[in-house]
Amino acid sequence: MKLIVGLGNPGIKYENTRHNMGFMFLDRLADDLEVTSFKEGFKGYYAKTKFQDEDVYLLKPLTYMNLSGECVLEFINYFKIDINDIVVLLDDLALEPGRFRMRLNGSSGGQKGLQNIIDLLHTSNIKRIRIGVGEPYGENIVDYVLSSPSKDEMSKIDDAIDAALLALKYYIATSDFSKAMSKFNTNKVL
C-alpha cells in the first residue's frame, strides 16, 4: 500500500497559490485515477483507490502547511502504513517553474510542512516530489508562496506536474523510487 500526501493550505483563499502545489498535484492524480470523492478525517481529506493492483491512499492535510505532520502521523498510525510507503508532494522555491525533482530523503530545504512531517515521524527518510515555483526576487518569502504564479509560470508548473504524475505512477507500478528518480529526474525545464 502507498500513501501519497499533497501539501497545501485549505480554503479558497489559498487555492491557486504557489504553496498549494501539493494539493494541485494530488487533485490531478485523483482525476487521473478516477477518484471522485474524498472523506474527511484524521485532520484531512483522504481517499482510497487502486493502481496496478496496489492500494493507494491520497491525503490532503487540513491543518495548514506548518502542521501537516499531525495529519500524516494520525493517518499512518491508524492505517499501519510504513514510512517507506509514503510520498510527499510539495512546492519548492529552489526549483524554477517547469521543473520537478524526486528525492528519497534529506532535509526539508526550509519547507515547513515537510519539516513538520520529518519532526513528527522522527526521520528524514521521506520520499518526496518537489514542484518548482521559483525564488522570490526581493519579495518576502511568505507573501511569495501565498501568491499565485503568473500565467506563464502556471503553464510551466502544469507541465512539471504532468511529468511528475508519470514519474509517481511509474514508482507505484514498480515500487522502485530510485529507478523512477533515474528515469524521470532532469535538469531541464519542461
Buried (B, 14 or more C-beta within 10 A) or exposed (E): EBBBBBBBBBEEEBEEBBBBBBBBBBBBBBEBBEBEEBEEBBBBBBBEBEBEEEBBBBBBBBBBBEBBBBBBBBBBEEBEBEBEBBBBBBBBBBBBBBBBBBBEEEEBBEBBBBBBBBEBBEEBEBBBBBBBBBEBEEEEEEEBBBBEBEEEBBEBBBBBBBBBBEBBBBBBEEEEBEEBBEBBBEEEEB
